[in-house]
Every structure is written in C-alpha cells, then in structure tokens.
C-alpha cells in the first residue's frame, strides 16, 4: 500500500509522525511525506522516505492563493495515487479531504489535535473564521471512506454535539505518542535537595500560559524563592497569538527566566529539570511536552482543561492542576513542590507509569494502523497490520 502523510510543516511530520511512517515502512508499505518547504524535510531521504513539497501559507486568507494551493494538492495526489491520505491539523485536514475527493483517493484519515486558534481565540479574525471552518468540517468529514482521529474525549464530544462530524466516524487516540525508551527517567536520579528547576516547553503562544508562567516567576522572586524558570520554544509566525522574540527577551533581561529557544535534544534537557509546567488555556489535543515529561518521570503542573487533563488525571496523584489564567495558583503549586521533595518524586513516578500505560508510541502507532485497517479491511497488506497487533512494553 501507499500512504501520504500531509501536514502544514515538515517539522511536525519529522517530530510527531516519523515513527508511524517507519512502522509502515517496516510492514512493507510506501510512505510519502508532504508539507510546505522547510529545513527538516531533507532528513527524510536518509531514512528512505520520499518528501514532496506543497506551496502553502498557514495564515493565508487570500481566496486566489488558497484555490491555487488546493489545486496543487489535487494534482499531487493524482500524481502520487495513494491508497490512503492521512492529514494533520485543521487546515490540512480540510484541504486534504477536499483534494482527496477530487483525486479519487480511496481512503482518508483526518487528524485534528485540539481545536486550535479559530476555536479558542476571542479575536475578531477567529470569530469571523469560526462559522466558515465549521461549515467546511461538516462538508468534508462525513465520507464513508474517511475517519476523524481526535486526541481526547472532550473534543470528540464537542465535534459530535456541534455536528462537525458524525459520532460513528470519530476515533479517539490519546496523543501522538512518546518513545518511552528514549524518554525515560535520568539514572542516577537528580538530587532532591538542589535548586528547583521548572520548565515550560511549547510554541510561544499566549494561550499556552506564558504570561502566567512569567508572573509566577516574578511572584516567587519577590518572595525570595530560589527557583529557576526555563522556557524552551520559538515564536510561531503563522499564529496571530504568537509571543514575539523581543517580548521574551524583556523577560530574560528582567531576570525572570532563561530562554533556551528551539531544543533538539529534549531528553537531555528533561534530565536536568524537576518540573514541567504548562498553564495552558489553549484547546489542546494532548500536549506533547507533558507526555515527554511524564515519560521522564517529572512532576507536572498544568490546567484541568481538555487535553491537559488527559495527562494529569487526578490532582496530587499523577501531577498537580491549577486554574487557567491563575498565576498565583501556579506559583503556589511550584512552592508546594519546592517545599515537599517527596511529593515531587512521587508525582514523577506516577507520571512515568501513566506514560507507559497510555502514551507509549508503540500503542499509539498500533491504534493508528488499526484505523487504517478499519477503512480498508480487504486491501492487500491489511493482514500484516492485524498480524502485528500485539505490542510489548
């Protein structure tokens, strides 16, 4: 069989879907990665994966440009003739579903990780786009040869209640998975009596709780607390709610945090910190930073909003929860961990067990290929999917 994976950045395909592509390769299938041009795409060739580029502007609303993008996608799919198209993110899912119909692609899987900017922002632009995006969802996500993968039950309920997709066409697969062998607790463990190091790793969007993170750092400094705040991630020029680099530099100059920028070796970084914080009020799927931190046995502090509560299911058991937009509450939870290093250790152990049970990428990949097999049960090659259902951890 031939698969095409389509996303709005090559970075996303490389970091989040490479393991699935390689699993398909190992099962004897061909996988083509498709995205706009970028610096990660060239890495696919070394792994025997072909990469094709599609000119696409994530934030564009120009009708002529978008029509040209859609037509280019149709032409690419007609040329590649995949058995199945798997599209990721809202815009790619909509465009992919429309183009797949025009190109007669036999099966389509759409993956939407979180509701995104259009559904979470109160800006005029987001509110204006919302009814259009909803109409496109309803028009594109209803095919009998297509399925929609969402990352948490809250999104599944929201999509069904709003009639954005039929409940029988929705599948829930929690997260894109994490390699629990690569991401594992540091050995020997970090000293529990040292300076507490707190990390927020995410795209630099306001809705990720960056202001609350900075305000918590300021509150702890005012109290004389010796806690180190680290920020990993880069601005996202394609998102209207991105924090710009000069703003982050102001926080650095004020002594509130260290900015690490883009980090290639996340396991190495996670082995140097004690706590992962994500005070997000973004409509997350399941945040990758949280499951990576859980796999490394870190204590997690996050909100109880959809997506985040898939990782921290019980406050005080597998992590700590705070209210959204509550910097004081976030500061108090960090203080609790600074004062109680036994709690810090216990939460990290529970988080690791949670990652092994629910977020191991081998489980996630198997659930994904099961969706493929569901769409094409009689296709040659599906037997190999079913023959490899047992996953050992």
Secondary structure, DSSP 8 states (H G I E B T S, - for coil): -EEEEE-S-HHHHHHHSHHHHHHHHHTT-EEEEEESS-SSGGGGGGGT-EEEE----TT---HHHHHHHHHHHHHHHHHH--SEEEEESHHHHHHHHHHHHHTT-SEEEEEE-S-HHHHH--SHHHHHHHHHHHHHHHHHTT-TTEEEEESSHHHHHHHHHTTSS-GGGEEE--SS-B-TTTS---SS---TTS-EEEEEES--BGGGTHHHHHHHHHHHHHTT--EEEEEE----TTSTTB--HHHHHHHHHTTS-EEEES-S-HHHHHTT-SEEEE---S--SS-HHHHHHHHTT-EEEEESSTTGGGT--STTTSSEEE-TT-HHHHHHHHHHHHH-HHHHHHHHHHHHHHIIIIIBHHHHHHHHHHHHHHH-TTSTTHHHHHHT-----
